[in-house]
């Protein structure tokens, strides 16, 4: 009598351990990451200071102006390579895009809800403010610069007096 060898397949061990990790949310649900918004805002600020349009920046990067808009709003993240390109085009070091950002509480060093209004930063984030700064710095005559400053101060004082 011949014995036949019976082969059985070894059963694979079943791993039933399910690991769950609590993830800390890095951004608000459904919204852009605060650092992306900050970096995008700094791109916008520098672009405006240079007097460059979104279309011109987009063409220099090989993008549409809509893509530049998304970068500036923080809706799309800016990758490391693209950030280097922007650094060169906007003539600033890469660190410029991260300046004034506090990793603990967000942009400008304040929690979003507690952020006081900074008139200077509000001015720089407006189209008119950037233009005012750009044109003012192009005035070379110190007497004319002083007259412009006196004019703006006088208008401001008149506006303040109207409110009171």
BALUMNU-305565 format. One record per residue (C-alpha): x, y, z; residue in three letters; residue number from 1. Coordinates in steps of 0.1 Angstrom, whole numbers, plus 5000, padded with zeros to 4 digits. Example, Ala and Ser with C-alpha at 12.3 -4.5 7.8 and 13.67 -1.06 7.14 Angstrom:
BEGIN
<node px="5123" py="4955" pz="5078" r="ALA" k="1"/>
<node px="5137" py="4989" pz="5071" r="SER" k="2"/>
% end
This chain:
BEGIN
<node px="5000" py="5000" pz="5000" r="UNK" k="1"/>
<node px="5012" py="5033" pz="4990" r="UNK" k="2"/>
<node px="5007" py="5062" pz="5013" r="UNK" k="3"/>
<node px="4996" py="5094" pz="4997" r="UNK" k="4"/>
<node px="5007" py="5126" pz="5012" r="UNK" k="5"/>
<node px="4980" py="5149" pz="5021" r="UNK" k="6"/>
<node px="4989" py="5186" pz="5017" r="UNK" k="7"/>
<node px="4970" py="5212" pz="5035" r="UNK" k="8"/>
<node px="4973" py="5249" pz="5031" r="UNK" k="9"/>
<node px="4984" py="5267" pz="5061" r="UNK" k="10"/>
<node px="4959" py="5292" pz="5073" r="UNK" k="11"/>
<node px="4970" py="5328" pz="5072" r="UNK" k="12"/>
<node px="4969" py="5345" pz="5106" r="UNK" k="13"/>
<node px="4940" py="5369" pz="5109" r="UNK" k="14"/>
<node px="4950" py="5403" pz="5121" r="UNK" k="15"/>
<node px="4920" py="5420" pz="5137" r="UNK" k="16"/>
<node px="4938" py="5448" pz="5154" r="UNK" k="17"/>
<node px="4924" py="5481" pz="5141" r="UNK" k="18"/>
<node px="4945" py="5510" pz="5151" r="UNK" k="19"/>
<node px="4929" py="5544" pz="5154" r="UNK" k="20"/>
<node px="4948" py="5576" pz="5156" r="UNK" k="21"/>
<node px="4933" py="5608" pz="5167" r="UNK" k="22"/>
<node px="4942" py="5634" pz="5141" r="UNK" k="23"/>
<node px="4945" py="5670" pz="5151" r="UNK" k="24"/>
<node px="4929" py="5692" pz="5126" r="UNK" k="25"/>
<node px="4954" py="5715" pz="5109" r="UNK" k="26"/>
<node px="4927" py="5737" pz="5093" r="UNK" k="27"/>
<node px="4891" py="5746" pz="5097" r="UNK" k="28"/>
<node px="4868" py="5720" pz="5083" r="UNK" k="29"/>
<node px="4860" py="5729" pz="5047" r="UNK" k="30"/>
<node px="4883" py="5759" pz="5045" r="UNK" k="31"/>
<node px="4919" py="5766" pz="5035" r="UNK" k="32"/>
<node px="4948" py="5760" pz="5058" r="UNK" k="33"/>
<node px="4958" py="5792" pz="5076" r="UNK" k="34"/>
<node px="4994" py="5790" pz="5065" r="UNK" k="35"/>
<node px="4983" py="5787" pz="5029" r="UNK" k="36"/>
<node px="4961" py="5818" pz="5033" r="UNK" k="37"/>
<node px="4990" py="5837" pz="5049" r="UNK" k="38"/>
<node px="5015" py="5827" pz="5022" r="UNK" k="39"/>
<node px="4990" py="5836" pz="4995" r="UNK" k="40"/>
<node px="4984" py="5870" pz="5011" r="UNK" k="41"/>
<node px="5021" py="5877" pz="5012" r="UNK" k="42"/>
<node px="5023" py="5868" pz="4974" r="UNK" k="43"/>
<node px="4994" py="5892" pz="4968" r="UNK" k="44"/>
<node px="5010" py="5920" pz="4989" r="UNK" k="45"/>
<node px="5044" py="5917" pz="4971" r="UNK" k="46"/>
<node px="5028" py="5915" pz="4936" r="UNK" k="47"/>
<node px="5008" py="5946" pz="4944" r="UNK" k="48"/>
<node px="5038" py="5965" pz="4957" r="UNK" k="49"/>
<node px="5056" py="5957" pz="4924" r="UNK" k="50"/>
<node px="5026" py="5969" pz="4904" r="UNK" k="51"/>
<node px="5022" py="5935" pz="4888" r="UNK" k="52"/>
<node px="4989" py="5922" pz="4877" r="UNK" k="53"/>
<node px="4977" py="5886" pz="4884" r="UNK" k="54"/>
<node px="4977" py="5880" pz="4846" r="UNK" k="55"/>
<node px="5014" py="5891" pz="4843" r="UNK" k="56"/>
<node px="5024" py="5870" pz="4873" r="UNK" k="57"/>
<node px="5005" py="5840" pz="4859" r="UNK" k="58"/>
<node px="5021" py="5843" pz="4825" r="UNK" k="59"/>
<node px="5056" py="5845" pz="4841" r="UNK" k="60"/>
<node px="5047" py="5813" pz="4860" r="UNK" k="61"/>
<node px="5030" py="5796" pz="4830" r="UNK" k="62"/>
<node px="4996" py="5797" pz="4848" r="UNK" k="63"/>
<node px="4963" py="5815" pz="4843" r="UNK" k="64"/>
<node px="4953" py="5845" pz="4864" r="UNK" k="65"/>
<node px="4926" py="5823" pz="4880" r="UNK" k="66"/>
<node px="4953" py="5800" pz="4894" r="UNK" k="67"/>
<node px="4972" py="5830" pz="4908" r="UNK" k="68"/>
<node px="4939" py="5841" pz="4924" r="UNK" k="69"/>
<node px="4936" py="5806" pz="4940" r="UNK" k="70"/>
<node px="4971" py="5808" pz="4953" r="UNK" k="71"/>
<node px="4966" py="5843" pz="4968" r="UNK" k="72"/>
<node px="4934" py="5832" pz="4985" r="UNK" k="73"/>
<node px="4950" py="5801" pz="4999" r="UNK" k="74"/>
<node px="4925" py="5779" pz="4981" r="UNK" k="75"/>
<node px="4954" py="5760" pz="4964" r="UNK" k="76"/>
<node px="4987" py="5753" pz="4981" r="UNK" k="77"/>
<node px="5019" py="5766" pz="4967" r="UNK" k="78"/>
<node px="5045" py="5739" pz="4963" r="UNK" k="79"/>
<node px="5082" py="5743" pz="4972" r="UNK" k="80"/>
<node px="5093" py="5746" pz="4936" r="UNK" k="81"/>
<node px="5066" py="5772" pz="4928" r="UNK" k="82"/>
<node px="5075" py="5791" pz="4959" r="UNK" k="83"/>
<node px="5111" py="5793" pz="4947" r="UNK" k="84"/>
<node px="5098" py="5806" pz="4913" r="UNK" k="85"/>
<node px="5077" py="5832" pz="4931" r="UNK" k="86"/>
<node px="5106" py="5842" pz="4952" r="UNK" k="87"/>
<node px="5127" py="5850" pz="4921" r="UNK" k="88"/>
<node px="5099" py="5867" pz="4902" r="UNK" k="89"/>
<node px="5088" py="5889" pz="4931" r="UNK" k="90"/>
<node px="5124" py="5896" pz="4941" r="UNK" k="91"/>
<node px="5121" py="5885" pz="4978" r="UNK" k="92"/>
<node px="5136" py="5856" pz="4998" r="UNK" k="93"/>
<node px="5114" py="5826" pz="5004" r="UNK" k="94"/>
<node px="5112" py="5836" pz="5041" r="UNK" k="95"/>
<node px="5093" py="5867" pz="5031" r="UNK" k="96"/>
<node px="5062" py="5845" pz="5025" r="UNK" k="97"/>
<node px="5063" py="5832" pz="5060" r="UNK" k="98"/>
<node px="5072" py="5865" pz="5078" r="UNK" k="99"/>
<node px="5047" py="5876" pz="5105" r="UNK" k="100"/>
<node px="5032" py="5841" pz="5109" r="UNK" k="101"/>
<node px="5030" py="5825" pz="5143" r="UNK" k="102"/>
<node px="5026" py="5787" pz="5141" r="UNK" k="103"/>
<node px="5008" py="5786" pz="5175" r="UNK" k="104"/>
<node px="4980" py="5811" pz="5168" r="UNK" k="105"/>
<node px="4981" py="5820" pz="5131" r="UNK" k="106"/>
<node px="4988" py="5850" pz="5111" r="UNK" k="107"/>
<node px="5000" py="5883" pz="5126" r="UNK" k="108"/>
<node px="5006" py="5865" pz="5159" r="UNK" k="109"/>
<node px="4969" py="5866" pz="5170" r="UNK" k="110"/>
<node px="4942" py="5841" pz="5172" r="UNK" k="111"/>
<node px="4918" py="5848" pz="5143" r="UNK" k="112"/>
<node px="4889" py="5860" pz="5164" r="UNK" k="113"/>
<node px="4911" py="5882" pz="5186" r="UNK" k="114"/>
<node px="4932" py="5899" pz="5159" r="UNK" k="115"/>
<node px="4931" py="5936" pz="5163" r="UNK" k="116"/>
<node px="4927" py="5957" pz="5132" r="UNK" k="117"/>
<node px="4960" py="5970" pz="5121" r="UNK" k="118"/>
<node px="4955" py="6002" pz="5100" r="UNK" k="119"/>
<node px="4989" py="6000" pz="5085" r="UNK" k="120"/>
<node px="4985" py="5963" pz="5073" r="UNK" k="121"/>
<node px="4949" py="5971" pz="5062" r="UNK" k="122"/>
<node px="4964" py="6000" pz="5041" r="UNK" k="123"/>
<node px="4991" py="5977" pz="5026" r="UNK" k="124"/>
<node px="4965" py="5950" pz="5017" r="UNK" k="125"/>
<node px="4944" py="5975" pz="4998" r="UNK" k="126"/>
<node px="4950" py="5984" pz="4962" r="UNK" k="127"/>
<node px="4948" py="6021" pz="4969" r="UNK" k="128"/>
<node px="4972" py="6018" pz="4998" r="UNK" k="129"/>
<node px="4998" py="6000" pz="4978" r="UNK" k="130"/>
<node px="4995" py="6026" pz="4950" r="UNK" k="131"/>
<node px="4997" py="6055" pz="4975" r="UNK" k="132"/>
<node px="5029" py="6040" pz="4990" r="UNK" k="133"/>
<node px="5044" py="6033" pz="4955" r="UNK" k="134"/>
<node px="5037" py="6068" pz="4941" r="UNK" k="135"/>
<node px="5048" py="6085" pz="4973" r="UNK" k="136"/>
<node px="5082" py="6068" pz="4973" r="UNK" k="137"/>
<node px="5087" py="6080" pz="4937" r="UNK" k="138"/>
<node px="5085" py="6116" pz="4948" r="UNK" k="139"/>
<node px="5121" py="6127" pz="4951" r="UNK" k="140"/>
<node px="5117" py="6163" pz="4963" r="UNK" k="141"/>
<node px="5116" py="6163" pz="5001" r="UNK" k="142"/>
<node px="5096" py="6195" pz="5001" r="UNK" k="143"/>
<node px="5069" py="6180" pz="4979" r="UNK" k="144"/>
<node px="5069" py="6149" pz="5000" r="UNK" k="145"/>
<node px="5063" py="6170" pz="5031" r="UNK" k="146"/>
<node px="5034" py="6188" pz="5014" r="UNK" k="147"/>
<node px="5018" py="6156" pz="5004" r="UNK" k="148"/>
<node px="5021" py="6143" pz="5040" r="UNK" k="149"/>
<node px="5007" py="6176" pz="5053" r="UNK" k="150"/>
<node px="4977" py="6173" pz="5029" r="UNK" k="151"/>
<node px="4969" py="6138" pz="5040" r="UNK" k="152"/>
<node px="4972" py="6147" pz="5076" r="UNK" k="153"/>
<node px="4949" py="6177" pz="5071" r="UNK" k="154"/>
<node px="4923" py="6156" pz="5054" r="UNK" k="155"/>
<node px="4926" py="6130" pz="5081" r="UNK" k="156"/>
<node px="4921" py="6156" pz="5109" r="UNK" k="157"/>
<node px="4891" py="6170" pz="5090" r="UNK" k="158"/>
<node px="4875" py="6135" pz="5088" r="UNK" k="159"/>
<node px="4882" py="6129" pz="5125" r="UNK" k="160"/>
<node px="4866" py="6162" pz="5134" r="UNK" k="161"/>
<node px="4835" py="6153" pz="5114" r="UNK" k="162"/>
<node px="4830" py="6121" pz="5133" r="UNK" k="163"/>
<node px="4833" py="6139" pz="5167" r="UNK" k="164"/>
% end
